[in-house]
Amino acid sequence: MIQSRNKIDPNFNTASMSDLVFLLLIFFMLTSTLISPNAIKLLLPQSTSGQTMAKQNVNVSINDNLTFFVENVPVTETNLQAAIASHIEKGLTDATIKLHADKSVAIEYVVKVIDAVNLINAQTQSKHKVILATQAAK
């Protein structure tokens, strides 16, 4: 009678399983940072200066239909100042308002956001600033 030389090992090797789980974990961590839900699609102007912010407090967007958004919530021009003020933390005197304006938006709508922040600064004796978000030049 012929016996096989290969013996079957009843133990399960978990080394390859842990490698697979680790690779899946890395994959999902990387892909989850690439997803931006609730984003407003804007075509931003380009800039070569490439500075980024370490901390941002309030996001304001103006799309190509001239609709204002504060933290992705649509607001009217008359409620813009109140909406921005409600998103600034109480007692904070140097918040940053990051303005995302479509490049087709006229400058007068950008100035309305700056005026709203200036009025908040005058009322609260604070120094909030507005920065304009841009895309990196290609």
Buried (B, 14 or more C-beta within 10 A) or exposed (E): EEEEEEEEEEEEEEEEEEEEEEEEEEEEEEEEEEEEEEEBEBEBBEEEEEEEEEEEBBBBBBBEEBBBBBBEEEBEEEBBBEBBBEBBEEEEEEBBBBBBBBEEBEEEBBEBBBEBBBBBBEEBEBEBEBEBBBEEEE
